Amino acid sequence: MSTSLVNPARRRLFGAAAAVAAAQFGLISSARAGAPESPPVPAPSSGRVFTGLKQVDAGPLSIGYVDAGPAKGPAVILLHGWPYDIHAFVDMVPLLTAAGHRVIVPHLRGYGTTRFLSAGTVRNGQPAALAADVVALMDALGIGKAVLAGFDWGARSADIVAALWPERVRALVAVSGYLIGSQELGRKPLPPKAELSWWYQFYFATERGQQGYEANRQDFNRLIWQLASPQWRFDEATYQRSATAFDNPDHVAIVIHNYRWRLGLAEGEPQYDAVERRLAAAPVITVPTITLEGDANGAPHPESAAYAGKFTGAYAHRLVSGGVGHNLPQEAPQAFAQAVLDVIRM
C-alpha cells in the first residue's frame, strides 16, 4: 500500500427532460418524509489522514491522488465533490482495501495537490472537462476498467464516464443518481423553492460572489457543509482536514467557472463541445449501478423516481437512513463501501 492512513490520538418530477433538469438544478428536500426527528448526535471523527499522496501527469493536470491497496487488485476510483476533498473517503478506503481492491482517490482539478501543467490552460470547471480528467487519470495509471463511485461533482463525473465510455467502467455507485445535464437545461427556470436552494449558484454568478468566495472560502464552505448535512455534527478538526484542499491556487476559478457554465454565463472549451452535445441528449447508463441517497440530504437533489429509468442495466437504489446528509461517504462510510462491494456482484 503506497498511501498510508494514520490515526493520531487527537483527531416527483415529470418526463425525461424534467428528470434531467432536476438532476442538474433540481428540487431540494432538506429532510425526506419519515426522516428522523430526534436531535442529531455528534459524528465521531476517526482522525485518519491520508499521507504519502502520489502525483501523476494526466491530460492538462498533475493530479494528486491516494493509491491504496494491492497494486494488482481490481480498481475502484472514488470521486469527491464541492466543497469537499479526498478525506470524504478516508474511513471507507480501509474497508475496500481489506476486500482486495486497489483504491484510487484523486483530488479534483482545483483541489489539494492537483495542479495545471501550464499557466496558460483555461481554468475550466465544466462537467465534460472534469469527466475527461477521470479518463486521463485511468490512462496515466494504466487502468483499463474500474468501478467509479462518487458524490456531488464526483457523482456527475462518474455518471458521464459511465454513459459515454462504458467500456472503462466495471460498475457505478452514484449519490443522488443521474446528474448529467446541459447548459440548455440550466437556462430553464425552476419553481421558486428549487431556485432558493441554489442561492450560492446565483451568488457565484456575480463579481461580488467571486470576490466573496475568494475572501471567505473557509467560512463559506463550512456553511455549505452545515446546510447540506444538517444532522451531521462534524468537529472543527474534521472540517480543517479537508479545508486545506481549498487553498489550491485554482480552486476559486474552477468553482466559479463550474457554476457560471451551468447557467450559460461562461463558455466552455471547444474540445469538449462534442461531448457536451452527447450529454445534452441525456444518454442512458448501461453499466451495473447502485444509486444512494441520504435521508437528510440538505443539498439540491432529484427524487430517485425521477432518474431510475436512466439506468438500463442492473440497478438498485438505496436510501441511507439515520440523518445522513449530502456527504454520504464520510457520514456513512460503511454503507457507501458496502454499495461498492455489492455493485461489483450485480
NORBELDA-V395617 format. One record per backbone hydrogen bond with DSSP energy under -0.5 kcal/mol. CO is the residue of the C=O (numbers start at 1). NH is the residue of the N-H. If there is no record, write none. Layout:
co: {CO/CO}
nh: {NH/NH}
This chain:
co: {4/6/6/9/14/15/16/17/18/19/20/21/22/27/32/41/42/44/47/49/51/54/56/58/60/61/61/62/63/64/65/66/67/67/68/70/74/75/76/76/77/78/78/79/81/85/86/87/89/89/90/92/93/94/96/96/97/101/102/102/103/104/105/106/108/111/115/118/122/126/126/127/128/129/130/131/131/132/133/134/135/136/137/138/138/139/142/146/146/147/148/149/150/151/152/152/153/154/155/156/157/158/159/160/161/165/166/168/168/171/172/173/174/174/177/182/183/184/185/191/191/192/193/194/195/196/198/198/199/200/201/203/203/206/207/208/209/210/211/212/213/216/217/218/219/220/221/222/223/224/225/227/228/228/228/229/231/232/233/235/236/237/238/239/239/240/242/243/244/245/245/248/250/251/252/253/254/255/256/257/258/259/260/260/261/269/270/272/273/274/275/276/277/278/279/284/285/285/288/289/290/291/292/293/294/295/296/296/299/303/303/304/304/307/308/310/310/314/316/318/318/319/320/324/326/327/327/328/332/333/334/335/336/337/338/339/340/342/343}
nh: {51/8/49/11/18/19/20/21/22/23/24/25/26/301/35/233/44/46/8/6/4/65/63/61/117/58/63/115/56/107/54/105/2/3/103/73/102/147/78/104/149/80/106/151/84/88/89/90/92/93/94/96/97/98/99/101/100/103/76/104/68/78/66/80/111/114/62/121/124/129/130/131/132/133/134/134/135/136/137/138/139/140/141/142/143/142/144/170/171/77/173/79/175/154/155/156/157/158/159/160/161/162/163/164/165/168/169/146/170/148/290/150/177/292/179/186/187/187/188/194/195/196/197/198/198/199/201/202/203/204/205/206/209/210/211/212/213/214/215/216/217/220/221/222/223/224/225/226/227/228/229/230/298/299/326/232/233/234/43/239/240/241/242/242/243/244/245/246/247/112/248/251/254/255/256/257/258/259/260/261/262/263/265/266/264/272/273/276/277/278/279/280/281/281/282/286/312/313/172/316/174/318/176/320/297/32/230/298/29/306/307/307/308/310/311/285/312/289/291/293/320/321/295/296/328/330/331/332/336/337/338/339/340/341/342/343/344/345/346}
